Each structure stands twice: as C-alpha cells, then as structure tokens.
Amino acid sequence: YGQEILDDGMSLEQRIPIEVRNAERDSESAGEPLLIGDKQKIIAQVVERYRSLAKARMIGDKEGVPVDVGMPDIRLEFEDLASAIKKKQLDVGKYKY
C-alpha cells in the first residue's frame, strides 16, 4: 500500500526528497551541515509514517476503525484480522488489575 497511500496529498516517493530538502535548508540557515546520519533518520521517520498509514489501511486504527489514508475509498483490507485483534485486546484487558 505504500505506493498508493497519500499523506497530505503526497506519496512516499514525493515526501522523502521534500523532507530532506527542508532539513538541508534548516541546517544551512543554522550554519551547520546536515550529516548523512541525520538524512537517514529523516528518511526512516517518513517511511515509518507511511508504514503506520499502511497498517491503518489494512486493520484500522487502535479501535479497528477505517482510516482515511488518501486512497479512493475508506475501508479495512482485512476486517477479520482487525476483529480478531480487537477481540484479543478486549480479552487481555479483562485480566488487568
């Protein structure tokens, strides 16, 4: 789903260079170089955001509710899995002190 998901109207492939350029500009204006490790961290954060959105597309949010991830329809890809996860969470919650 990573190729199809849009966050603020942008795909993962569009978002990464924009975020890196923004960080480069910020770093340049502060008079400090943007190190390779910093760029890698930015990319990892962007990828994690899109992974979270892909997970939301597959099984919904924490409550199993469909989330708008910029695709034409808002639905769960795996409703049965989302229901099983929700049931497991409720079962575990019964045994908390």
C-alpha positions as CSV (number, residue, x, y, z in Angstrom):
1,Y,0.0,0.0,0.0
2,G,3.0,2.3,0.4
3,Q,2.8,3.2,-3.3
4,E,-0.8,4.2,-3.1
5,I,-1.1,5.9,0.2
6,L,-1.1,9.7,0.3
7,D,-0.2,11.8,3.3
8,D,-1.3,15.4,2.8
9,G,-1.7,14.6,-0.9
10,M,1.9,13.2,-1.3
11,S,3.2,9.7,-1.9
12,L,6.2,8.3,0.0
13,E,8.4,8.9,-3.1
14,Q,7.4,12.6,-3.2
15,R,7.6,13.2,0.6
16,I,11.2,11.9,1.2
17,P,13.0,14.4,-1.1
18,I,10.9,17.3,0.2
19,E,11.6,16.4,3.9
20,V,15.3,16.0,3.2
21,R,15.5,19.4,1.3
22,N,13.6,21.1,4.1
23,A,16.1,19.7,6.6
24,E,19.0,20.8,4.4
25,R,17.6,24.3,4.2
26,D,17.1,24.4,8.0
27,S,20.6,23.1,8.6
28,E,22.1,25.5,6.1
29,S,20.3,28.5,7.7
30,A,21.7,27.4,11.1
31,G,25.2,27.2,9.6
32,E,25.6,23.6,10.3
33,P,26.0,20.7,7.9
34,L,23.3,18.1,7.6
35,L,25.1,14.8,8.2
36,I,24.3,11.6,6.4
37,G,23.0,10.0,9.7
38,D,20.6,12.9,10.0
39,K,19.3,12.4,6.5
40,Q,18.9,8.7,7.2
41,K,16.9,9.5,10.4
42,I,14.6,11.8,8.4
43,I,14.0,9.1,5.8
44,A,13.4,6.5,8.4
45,Q,10.8,8.7,10.1
46,V,9.0,9.4,6.8
47,V,9.0,5.7,6.0
48,E,7.6,4.8,9.5
49,R,4.8,7.3,9.0
50,Y,3.8,5.7,5.7
51,R,4.1,2.2,7.3
52,S,1.7,3.3,10.0
53,L,-0.7,4.6,7.4
54,A,-0.4,1.3,5.5
55,K,-1.2,-0.7,8.7
56,A,-4.2,1.6,9.3
57,R,-5.4,0.8,5.8
58,M,-5.1,-3.0,6.5
59,I,-6.5,-3.2,10.0
60,G,-7.7,0.3,11.0
61,D,-6.7,2.4,14.0
62,K,-6.4,1.1,17.6
63,E,-10.2,0.7,17.7
64,G,-10.3,-1.2,14.3
65,V,-11.9,1.8,12.6
66,P,-11.1,2.5,9.0
67,V,-8.7,5.5,8.5
68,D,-8.5,7.9,5.5
69,V,-5.1,7.3,4.0
70,G,-5.6,9.2,0.8
71,M,-6.9,6.3,-1.2
72,P,-10.2,6.4,-3.2
73,D,-12.2,4.5,-0.5
74,I,-12.0,4.4,3.2
75,R,-12.2,0.7,4.3
76,L,-10.3,-2.1,6.0
77,E,-8.5,-4.5,3.8
78,F,-8.5,-7.2,6.5
79,E,-11.7,-6.9,8.6
80,D,-11.5,-10.4,10.0
81,L,-7.9,-9.7,11.3
82,A,-9.0,-6.3,12.7
83,S,-11.8,-8.0,14.6
84,A,-9.5,-10.7,15.9
85,I,-7.0,-8.1,17.1
86,K,-9.8,-6.1,18.8
87,K,-11.2,-9.2,20.5
88,K,-7.7,-10.2,21.7
89,Q,-7.2,-6.7,23.2
90,L,-10.5,-6.9,25.0
91,D,-9.7,-10.4,26.3
92,V,-6.3,-9.2,27.6
93,G,-8.0,-6.1,29.2
94,K,-10.2,-8.4,31.3
95,Y,-7.3,-9.6,33.3
96,K,-5.7,-6.3,34.2
97,Y,-5.6,-5.5,37.8
